[in-house]
Amino acid sequence: MEIIAINKSKTRDTATIPSLGMLAYRIFPDTECINIQLLSGTQEECTVPFKDGGLFVLRGVEVRFEMID
């Protein structure tokens, strides 16, 4: 399992996960969801509830996000 830090104050940002490469995320405060898009290789994306400890899977890799201020 990989872990990424999501900054609550940035509605758009990028992060890098060693096993997947670069991804971009966008927070939608009105729907309390976060959209995560893999930018390396074949693009893949998912939208999940915006909560600390949220889990998602991209290319078979389970990723958990932690919220930071």
PyMOL Python script that loads the backbone (N, CA, C, O; Angstrom):
from pymol import cmd

cmd.read_pdbstr("""\
ATOM      1  N   MET A   1       0.850  -1.180   0.000  1.00  0.00           N
ATOM      2  CA  MET A   1       0.000   0.000   0.000  1.00  0.00           C
ATOM      3  C   MET A   1       0.894   1.240   0.000  1.00  0.00           C
ATOM      4  O   MET A   1       1.877   1.327   0.735  1.00  0.00           O
ATOM      5  N   GLU A   2       0.519   2.187  -0.844  1.00  0.00           N
ATOM      6  CA  GLU A   2       1.211   3.478  -0.916  1.00  0.00           C
ATOM      7  C   GLU A   2       0.415   4.512  -0.133  1.00  0.00           C
ATOM      8  O   GLU A   2      -0.794   4.366   0.047  1.00  0.00           O
ATOM      9  N   ILE A   3       1.088   5.549   0.327  1.00  0.00           N
ATOM     10  CA  ILE A   3       0.432   6.628   1.069  1.00  0.00           C
ATOM     11  C   ILE A   3       0.859   7.952   0.453  1.00  0.00           C
ATOM     12  O   ILE A   3       2.043   8.170   0.194  1.00  0.00           O
ATOM     13  N   ILE A   4      -0.121   8.848   0.217  1.00  0.00           N
ATOM     14  CA  ILE A   4       0.195  10.193  -0.253  1.00  0.00           C
ATOM     15  C   ILE A   4      -0.439  11.198   0.690  1.00  0.00           C
ATOM     16  O   ILE A   4      -1.453  10.913   1.326  1.00  0.00           O
ATOM     17  N   ALA A   5       0.161  12.372   0.775  1.00  0.00           N
ATOM     18  CA  ALA A   5      -0.367  13.463   1.599  1.00  0.00           C
ATOM     19  C   ALA A   5      -1.131  14.418   0.695  1.00  0.00           C
ATOM     20  O   ALA A   5      -0.623  14.855  -0.338  1.00  0.00           O
ATOM     21  N   ILE A   6      -2.353  14.735   1.092  1.00  0.00           N
ATOM     22  CA  ILE A   6      -3.192  15.674   0.351  1.00  0.00           C
ATOM     23  C   ILE A   6      -3.342  16.936   1.189  1.00  0.00           C
ATOM     24  O   ILE A   6      -3.798  16.879   2.331  1.00  0.00           O
ATOM     25  N   ASN A   7      -2.961  18.068   0.625  1.00  0.00           N
ATOM     26  CA  ASN A   7      -3.060  19.345   1.327  1.00  0.00           C
ATOM     27  C   ASN A   7      -4.479  19.877   1.179  1.00  0.00           C
ATOM     28  O   ASN A   7      -4.922  20.182   0.072  1.00  0.00           O
ATOM     29  N   LYS A   8      -5.190  19.987   2.303  1.00  0.00           N
ATOM     30  CA  LYS A   8      -6.597  20.417   2.270  1.00  0.00           C
ATOM     31  C   LYS A   8      -6.781  21.826   1.724  1.00  0.00           C
ATOM     32  O   LYS A   8      -7.840  22.146   1.183  1.00  0.00           O
ATOM     33  N   SER A   9      -5.760  22.671   1.858  1.00  0.00           N
ATOM     34  CA  SER A   9      -5.909  24.061   1.427  1.00  0.00           C
ATOM     35  C   SER A   9      -5.661  24.260  -0.069  1.00  0.00           C
ATOM     36  O   SER A   9      -5.943  25.333  -0.603  1.00  0.00           O
ATOM     37  N   LYS A  10      -5.140  23.244  -0.746  1.00  0.00           N
ATOM     38  CA  LYS A  10      -4.903  23.338  -2.192  1.00  0.00           C
ATOM     39  C   LYS A  10      -5.964  22.516  -2.910  1.00  0.00           C
ATOM     40  O   LYS A  10      -6.022  21.296  -2.755  1.00  0.00           O
ATOM     41  N   THR A  11      -6.804  23.184  -3.696  1.00  0.00           N
ATOM     42  CA  THR A  11      -7.850  22.433  -4.396  1.00  0.00           C
ATOM     43  C   THR A  11      -7.300  21.655  -5.592  1.00  0.00           C
ATOM     44  O   THR A  11      -7.950  20.730  -6.079  1.00  0.00           O
ATOM     45  N   ARG A  12      -6.103  22.025  -6.070  1.00  0.00           N
ATOM     46  CA  ARG A  12      -5.439  21.295  -7.153  1.00  0.00           C
ATOM     47  C   ARG A  12      -3.955  21.191  -6.822  1.00  0.00           C
ATOM     48  O   ARG A  12      -3.331  22.158  -6.385  1.00  0.00           O
ATOM     49  N   ASP A  13      -3.409  20.008  -7.037  1.00  0.00           N
ATOM     50  CA  ASP A  13      -1.988  19.824  -6.786  1.00  0.00           C
ATOM     51  C   ASP A  13      -1.542  18.519  -7.445  1.00  0.00           C
ATOM     52  O   ASP A  13      -2.358  17.788  -8.006  1.00  0.00           O
ATOM     53  N   THR A  14      -0.252  18.239  -7.371  1.00  0.00           N
ATOM     54  CA  THR A  14       0.294  16.996  -7.905  1.00  0.00           C
ATOM     55  C   THR A  14       1.081  16.277  -6.814  1.00  0.00           C
ATOM     56  O   THR A  14       1.467  16.877  -5.810  1.00  0.00           O
ATOM     57  N   ALA A  15       1.308  15.011  -7.022  1.00  0.00           N
ATOM     58  CA  ALA A  15       2.104  14.191  -6.112  1.00  0.00           C
ATOM     59  C   ALA A  15       2.753  13.094  -6.932  1.00  0.00           C
ATOM     60  O   ALA A  15       2.337  12.820  -8.057  1.00  0.00           O
ATOM     61  N   THR A  16       3.772  12.469  -6.368  1.00  0.00           N
ATOM     62  CA  THR A  16       4.441  11.358  -7.042  1.00  0.00           C
ATOM     63  C   THR A  16       4.430  10.143  -6.133  1.00  0.00           C
ATOM     64  O   THR A  16       4.786  10.222  -4.957  1.00  0.00           O
ATOM     65  N   ILE A  17       4.019   9.028  -6.692  1.00  0.00           N
ATOM     66  CA  ILE A  17       4.042   7.753  -5.987  1.00  0.00           C
ATOM     67  C   ILE A  17       5.075   6.898  -6.716  1.00  0.00           C
ATOM     68  O   ILE A  17       4.944   6.674  -7.919  1.00  0.00           O
ATOM     69  N   PRO A  18       6.103   6.416  -6.009  1.00  0.00           N
ATOM     70  CA  PRO A  18       7.185   5.693  -6.681  1.00  0.00           C
ATOM     71  C   PRO A  18       6.729   4.563  -7.612  1.00  0.00           C
ATOM     72  O   PRO A  18       7.277   4.406  -8.703  1.00  0.00           O
ATOM     73  N   SER A  19       5.744   3.787  -7.196  1.00  0.00           N
ATOM     74  CA  SER A  19       5.329   2.639  -8.018  1.00  0.00           C
ATOM     75  C   SER A  19       4.389   3.021  -9.167  1.00  0.00           C
ATOM     76  O   SER A  19       4.178   2.220 -10.078  1.00  0.00           O
ATOM     77  N   LEU A  20       3.826   4.229  -9.136  1.00  0.00           N
ATOM     78  CA  LEU A  20       2.874   4.644 -10.176  1.00  0.00           C
ATOM     79  C   LEU A  20       3.342   5.835 -11.001  1.00  0.00           C
ATOM     80  O   LEU A  20       2.964   5.961 -12.166  1.00  0.00           O
ATOM     81  N   GLY A  21       4.145   6.696 -10.426  1.00  0.00           N
ATOM     82  CA  GLY A  21       4.568   7.910 -11.109  1.00  0.00           C
ATOM     83  C   GLY A  21       3.767   9.114 -10.628  1.00  0.00           C
ATOM     84  O   GLY A  21       3.260   9.140  -9.507  1.00  0.00           O
ATOM     85  N   MET A  22       3.667  10.101 -11.500  1.00  0.00           N
ATOM     86  CA  MET A  22       3.024  11.354 -11.122  1.00  0.00           C
ATOM     87  C   MET A  22       1.506  11.277 -11.248  1.00  0.00           C
ATOM     88  O   MET A  22       0.968  10.675 -12.178  1.00  0.00           O
ATOM     89  N   LEU A  23       0.829  11.908 -10.279  1.00  0.00           N
ATOM     90  CA  LEU A  23      -0.620  12.020 -10.359  1.00  0.00           C
ATOM     91  C   LEU A  23      -1.036  13.429  -9.986  1.00  0.00           C
ATOM     92  O   LEU A  23      -0.303  14.147  -9.306  1.00  0.00           O
ATOM     93  N   ALA A  24      -2.204  13.811 -10.430  1.00  0.00           N
ATOM     94  CA  ALA A  24      -2.782  15.113 -10.103  1.00  0.00           C
ATOM     95  C   ALA A  24      -4.076  14.869  -9.349  1.00  0.00           C
ATOM     96  O   ALA A  24      -4.777  13.886  -9.589  1.00  0.00           O
ATOM     97  N   TYR A  25      -4.381  15.781  -8.433  1.00  0.00           N
ATOM     98  CA  TYR A  25      -5.665  15.659  -7.744  1.00  0.00           C
ATOM     99  C   TYR A  25      -6.382  16.998  -7.719  1.00  0.00           C
ATOM    100  O   TYR A  25      -5.769  18.064  -7.777  1.00  0.00           O
ATOM    101  N   ARG A  26      -7.678  16.908  -7.632  1.00  0.00           N
ATOM    102  CA  ARG A  26      -8.530  18.088  -7.540  1.00  0.00           C
ATOM    103  C   ARG A  26      -9.597  17.816  -6.498  1.00  0.00           C
ATOM    104  O   ARG A  26     -10.292  16.801  -6.552  1.00  0.00           O
ATOM    105  N   ILE A  27      -9.720  18.738  -5.545  1.00  0.00           N
ATOM    106  CA  ILE A  27     -10.702  18.616  -4.477  1.00  0.00           C
ATOM    107  C   ILE A  27     -11.953  19.393  -4.874  1.00  0.00           C
ATOM    108  O   ILE A  27     -11.871  20.539  -5.315  1.00  0.00           O
ATOM    109  N   PHE A  28     -13.114  18.755  -4.711  1.00  0.00           N
ATOM    110  CA  PHE A  28     -14.399  19.391  -4.968  1.00  0.00           C
ATOM    111  C   PHE A  28     -15.112  19.555  -3.629  1.00  0.00           C
ATOM    112  O   PHE A  28     -15.821  18.647  -3.195  1.00  0.00           O
ATOM    113  N   PRO A  29     -14.933  20.719  -2.956  1.00  0.00           N
ATOM    114  CA  PRO A  29     -15.507  20.906  -1.623  1.00  0.00           C
ATOM    115  C   PRO A  29     -17.036  20.813  -1.598  1.00  0.00           C
ATOM    116  O   PRO A  29     -17.609  20.349  -0.612  1.00  0.00           O
ATOM    117  N   ASP A  30     -17.694  21.246  -2.666  1.00  0.00           N
ATOM    118  CA  ASP A  30     -19.160  21.245  -2.684  1.00  0.00           C
ATOM    119  C   ASP A  30     -19.748  19.830  -2.671  1.00  0.00           C
ATOM    120  O   ASP A  30     -20.828  19.614  -2.121  1.00  0.00           O
ATOM    121  N   THR A  31     -19.046  18.870  -3.273  1.00  0.00           N
ATOM    122  CA  THR A  31     -19.530  17.481  -3.288  1.00  0.00           C
ATOM    123  C   THR A  31     -18.749  16.583  -2.336  1.00  0.00           C
ATOM    124  O   THR A  31     -19.042  15.394  -2.211  1.00  0.00           O
ATOM    125  N   GLU A  32     -17.739  17.168  -1.657  1.00  0.00           N
ATOM    126  CA  GLU A  32     -16.889  16.439  -0.715  1.00  0.00           C
ATOM    127  C   GLU A  32     -16.238  15.214  -1.358  1.00  0.00           C
ATOM    128  O   GLU A  32     -16.189  14.131  -0.774  1.00  0.00           O
ATOM    129  N   CYS A  33     -15.736  15.422  -2.588  1.00  0.00           N
ATOM    130  CA  CYS A  33     -15.048  14.362  -3.313  1.00  0.00           C
ATOM    131  C   CYS A  33     -13.681  14.868  -3.785  1.00  0.00           C
ATOM    132  O   CYS A  33     -13.433  16.072  -3.857  1.00  0.00           O
ATOM    133  N   ILE A  34     -12.823  13.931  -4.096  1.00  0.00           N
ATOM    134  CA  ILE A  34     -11.521  14.259  -4.669  1.00  0.00           C
ATOM    135  C   ILE A  34     -11.336  13.398  -5.918  1.00  0.00           C
ATOM    136  O   ILE A  34     -11.572  12.190  -5.896  1.00  0.00           O
ATOM    137  N   ASN A  35     -10.913  14.037  -6.999  1.00  0.00           N
ATOM    138  CA  ASN A  35     -10.647  13.337  -8.248  1.00  0.00           C
ATOM    139  C   ASN A  35      -9.136  13.188  -8.373  1.00  0.00           C
ATOM    140  O   ASN A  35      -8.395  14.164  -8.259  1.00  0.00           O
ATOM    141  N   ILE A  36      -8.691  11.969  -8.607  1.00  0.00           N
ATOM    142  CA  ILE A  36      -7.271  11.666  -8.703  1.00  0.00           C
ATOM    143  C   ILE A  36      -7.012  11.110 -10.092  1.00  0.00           C
ATOM    144  O   ILE A  36      -7.679  10.173 -10.529  1.00  0.00           O
ATOM    145  N   GLN A  37      -6.036  11.693 -10.786  1.00  0.00           N
ATOM    146  CA  GLN A  37      -5.733  11.290 -12.158  1.00  0.00           C
ATOM    147  C   GLN A  37      -4.265  10.932 -12.269  1.00  0.00           C
ATOM    148  O   GLN A  37      -3.393  11.733 -11.930  1.00  0.00           O
ATOM    149  N   LEU A  38      -3.996   9.734 -12.743  1.00  0.00           N
ATOM    150  CA  LEU A  38      -2.636   9.270 -12.969  1.00  0.00           C
ATOM    151  C   LEU A  38      -2.128   9.879 -14.266  1.00  0.00           C
ATOM    152  O   LEU A  38      -2.788   9.771 -15.299  1.00  0.00           O
ATOM    153  N   LEU A  39      -0.969  10.514 -14.226  1.00  0.00           N
ATOM    154  CA  LEU A  39      -0.441  11.227 -15.388  1.00  0.00           C
ATOM    155  C   LEU A  39       0.644  10.463 -16.128  1.00  0.00           C
ATOM    156  O   LEU A  39       0.948  10.787 -17.276  1.00  0.00           O
ATOM    157  N   SER A  40       1.227   9.469 -15.503  1.00  0.00           N
ATOM    158  CA  SER A  40       2.320   8.709 -16.120  1.00  0.00           C
ATOM    159  C   SER A  40       1.773   7.511 -16.882  1.00  0.00           C
ATOM    160  O   SER A  40       0.937   6.770 -16.366  1.00  0.00           O
ATOM    161  N   GLY A  41       2.243   7.323 -18.102  1.00  0.00           N
ATOM    162  CA  GLY A  41       1.792   6.190 -18.900  1.00  0.00           C
ATOM    163  C   GLY A  41       0.344   6.368 -19.330  1.00  0.00           C
ATOM    164  O   GLY A  41      -0.095   7.479 -19.629  1.00  0.00           O
ATOM    165  N   THR A  42      -0.387   5.268 -19.358  1.00  0.00           N
ATOM    166  CA  THR A  42      -1.798   5.312 -19.716  1.00  0.00           C
ATOM    167  C   THR A  42      -2.563   6.027 -18.623  1.00  0.00           C
ATOM    168  O   THR A  42      -2.494   5.641 -17.456  1.00  0.00           O
ATOM    169  N   GLN A  43      -3.298   7.073 -18.995  1.00  0.00           N
ATOM    170  CA  GLN A  43      -4.022   7.842 -17.984  1.00  0.00           C
ATOM    171  C   GLN A  43      -5.157   7.023 -17.388  1.00  0.00           C
ATOM    172  O   GLN A  43      -5.855   6.282 -18.080  1.00  0.00           O
ATOM    173  N   GLU A  44      -5.312   7.181 -16.098  1.00  0.00           N
ATOM    174  CA  GLU A  44      -6.357   6.497 -15.358  1.00  0.00           C
ATOM    175  C   GLU A  44      -6.788   7.445 -14.248  1.00  0.00           C
ATOM    176  O   GLU A  44      -5.963   8.190 -13.719  1.00  0.00           O
ATOM    177  N   GLU A  45      -8.067   7.429 -13.887  1.00  0.00           N
ATOM    178  CA  GLU A  45      -8.526   8.321 -12.832  1.00  0.00           C
ATOM    179  C   GLU A  45      -9.628   7.681 -12.008  1.00  0.00           C
ATOM    180  O   GLU A  45     -10.250   6.698 -12.411  1.00  0.00           O
ATOM    181  N   CYS A  46      -9.848   8.275 -10.834  1.00  0.00           N
ATOM    182  CA  CYS A  46     -10.939   7.829  -9.977  1.00  0.00           C
ATOM    183  C   CYS A  46     -11.402   9.011  -9.131  1.00  0.00           C
ATOM    184  O   CYS A  46     -10.650   9.960  -8.911  1.00  0.00           O
ATOM    185  N   THR A  47     -12.624   8.947  -8.668  1.00  0.00           N
ATOM    186  CA  THR A  47     -13.183   9.960  -7.776  1.00  0.00           C
ATOM    187  C   THR A  47     -13.652   9.251  -6.520  1.00  0.00           C
ATOM    188  O   THR A  47     -14.402   8.276  -6.583  1.00  0.00           O
ATOM    189  N   VAL A  48     -13.201   9.754  -5.374  1.00  0.00           N
ATOM    190  CA  VAL A  48     -13.503   9.114  -4.095  1.00  0.00           C
ATOM    191  C   VAL A  48     -13.963  10.160  -3.089  1.00  0.00           C
ATOM    192  O   VAL A  48     -13.693  11.347  -3.271  1.00  0.00           O
ATOM    193  N   PRO A  49     -14.654   9.739  -2.031  1.00  0.00           N
ATOM    194  CA  PRO A  49     -15.044  10.686  -0.977  1.00  0.00           C
ATOM    195  C   PRO A  49     -13.808  11.340  -0.362  1.00  0.00           C
ATOM    196  O   PRO A  49     -12.775  10.696  -0.180  1.00  0.00           O
ATOM    197  N   PHE A  50     -13.930  12.610  -0.051  1.00  0.00           N
ATOM    198  CA  PHE A  50     -12.842  13.414   0.486  1.00  0.00           C
ATOM    199  C   PHE A  50     -12.829  13.286   2.007  1.00  0.00           C
ATOM    200  O   PHE A  50     -13.464  14.071   2.711  1.00  0.00           O
ATOM    201  N   LYS A  51     -12.092  12.277   2.510  1.00  0.00           N
ATOM    202  CA  LYS A  51     -11.984  12.073   3.955  1.00  0.00           C
ATOM    203  C   LYS A  51     -10.610  11.509   4.270  1.00  0.00           C
ATOM    204  O   LYS A  51     -10.019  10.804   3.453  1.00  0.00           O
ATOM    205  N   ASP A  52     -10.109  11.816   5.442  1.00  0.00           N
ATOM    206  CA  ASP A  52      -8.794  11.350   5.851  1.00  0.00           C
ATOM    207  C   ASP A  52      -8.768   9.827   5.881  1.00  0.00           C
ATOM    208  O   ASP A  52      -9.681   9.192   6.409  1.00  0.00           O
ATOM    209  N   GLY A  53      -7.724   9.252   5.317  1.00  0.00           N
ATOM    210  CA  GLY A  53      -7.602   7.799   5.278  1.00  0.00           C
ATOM    211  C   GLY A  53      -8.322   7.153   4.119  1.00  0.00           C
ATOM    212  O   GLY A  53      -8.447   5.929   4.071  1.00  0.00           O
ATOM    213  N   GLY A  54      -8.805   7.965   3.172  1.00  0.00           N
ATOM    214  CA  GLY A  54      -9.515   7.430   2.009  1.00  0.00           C
ATOM    215  C   GLY A  54      -8.633   6.492   1.189  1.00  0.00           C
ATOM    216  O   GLY A  54      -7.424   6.700   1.079  1.00  0.00           O
ATOM    217  N   LEU A  55      -9.234   5.480   0.629  1.00  0.00           N
ATOM    218  CA  LEU A  55      -8.509   4.495  -0.181  1.00  0.00           C
ATOM    219  C   LEU A  55      -8.994   4.530  -1.626  1.00  0.00           C
ATOM    220  O   LEU A  55     -10.171   4.765  -1.902  1.00  0.00           O
ATOM    221  N   PHE A  56      -8.053   4.288  -2.540  1.00  0.00           N
ATOM    222  CA  PHE A  56      -8.405   4.124  -3.943  1.00  0.00           C
ATOM    223  C   PHE A  56      -7.387   3.197  -4.575  1.00  0.00           C
ATOM    224  O   PHE A  56      -6.324   2.951  -4.004  1.00  0.00           O
ATOM    225  N   VAL A  57      -7.707   2.684  -5.749  1.00  0.00           N
ATOM    226  CA  VAL A  57      -6.818   1.755  -6.450  1.00  0.00           C
ATOM    227  C   VAL A  57      -6.592   2.265  -7.870  1.00  0.00           C
ATOM    228  O   VAL A  57      -7.543   2.554  -8.596  1.00  0.00           O
ATOM    229  N   LEU A  58      -5.332   2.369  -8.254  1.00  0.00           N
ATOM    230  CA  LEU A  58      -4.950   2.716  -9.618  1.00  0.00           C
ATOM    231  C   LEU A  58      -3.943   1.674 -10.089  1.00  0.00           C
ATOM    232  O   LEU A  58      -2.963   1.393  -9.398  1.00  0.00           O
ATOM    233  N   ARG A  59      -4.183   1.107 -11.257  1.00  0.00           N
ATOM    234  CA  ARG A  59      -3.303   0.079 -11.834  1.00  0.00           C
ATOM    235  C   ARG A  59      -3.006  -1.050 -10.844  1.00  0.00           C
ATOM    236  O   ARG A  59      -1.899  -1.586 -10.802  1.00  0.00           O
ATOM    237  N   GLY A  60      -4.008  -1.390 -10.061  1.00  0.00           N
ATOM    238  CA  GLY A  60      -3.867  -2.493  -9.122  1.00  0.00           C
ATOM    239  C   GLY A  60      -3.092  -2.165  -7.856  1.00  0.00           C
ATOM    240  O   GLY A  60      -2.849  -3.049  -7.035  1.00  0.00           O
ATOM    241  N   VAL A  61      -2.700  -0.907  -7.685  1.00  0.00           N
ATOM    242  CA  VAL A  61      -1.961  -0.487  -6.492  1.00  0.00           C
ATOM    243  C   VAL A  61      -2.928   0.239  -5.561  1.00  0.00           C
ATOM    244  O   VAL A  61      -3.574   1.207  -5.963  1.00  0.00           O
ATOM    245  N   GLU A  62      -3.027  -0.226  -4.323  1.00  0.00           N
ATOM    246  CA  GLU A  62      -3.890   0.415  -3.333  1.00  0.00           C
ATOM    247  C   GLU A  62      -3.155   1.622  -2.753  1.00  0.00           C
ATOM    248  O   GLU A  62      -2.005   1.523  -2.325  1.00  0.00           O
ATOM    249  N   VAL A  63      -3.844   2.760  -2.748  1.00  0.00           N
ATOM    250  CA  VAL A  63      -3.254   4.004  -2.270  1.00  0.00           C
ATOM    251  C   VAL A  63      -4.181   4.597  -1.206  1.00  0.00           C
ATOM    252  O   VAL A  63      -5.400   4.640  -1.373  1.00  0.00           O
ATOM    253  N   ARG A  64      -3.572   5.051  -0.113  1.00  0.00           N
ATOM    254  CA  ARG A  64      -4.334   5.712   0.951  1.00  0.00           C
ATOM    255  C   ARG A  64      -3.865   7.153   1.014  1.00  0.00           C
ATOM    256  O   ARG A  64      -2.668   7.419   0.909  1.00  0.00           O
ATOM    257  N   PHE A  65      -4.793   8.089   1.185  1.00  0.00           N
ATOM    258  CA  PHE A  65      -4.363   9.465   1.329  1.00  0.00           C
ATOM    259  C   PHE A  65      -4.600   9.978   2.740  1.00  0.00           C
ATOM    260  O   PHE A  65      -5.580   9.635   3.401  1.00  0.00           O
ATOM    261  N   GLU A  66      -3.658  10.820   3.175  1.00  0.00           N
ATOM    262  CA  GLU A  66      -3.724  11.454   4.481  1.00  0.00           C
ATOM    263  C   GLU A  66      -3.876  12.944   4.268  1.00  0.00           C
ATOM    264  O   GLU A  66      -3.184  13.532   3.436  1.00  0.00           O
ATOM    265  N   MET A  67      -4.774  13.554   5.011  1.00  0.00           N
ATOM    266  CA  MET A  67      -5.029  14.979   4.880  1.00  0.00           C
ATOM    267  C   MET A  67      -4.045  15.766   5.743  1.00  0.00           C
ATOM    268  O   MET A  67      -3.812  15.421   6.902  1.00  0.00           O
ATOM    269  N   ILE A  68      -3.471  16.826   5.172  1.00  0.00           N
ATOM    270  CA  ILE A  68      -2.616  17.736   5.933  1.00  0.00           C
ATOM    271  C   ILE A  68      -3.145  19.142   5.760  1.00  0.00           C
ATOM    272  O   ILE A  68      -3.822  19.442   4.776  1.00  0.00           O
ATOM    273  N   ASP A  69      -2.836  20.012   6.721  1.00  0.00           N
ATOM    274  CA  ASP A  69      -3.296  21.413   6.650  1.00  0.00           C
ATOM    275  C   ASP A  69      -2.354  22.266   5.867  1.00  0.00           C
ATOM    276  O   ASP A  69      -2.590  23.464   5.712  1.00  0.00           O
TER     277      ASP A  69
END
""", "prot")
cmd.dss("prot")
cmd.show_as("cartoon", "prot")
cmd.util.cbc("prot")
cmd.orient("prot")
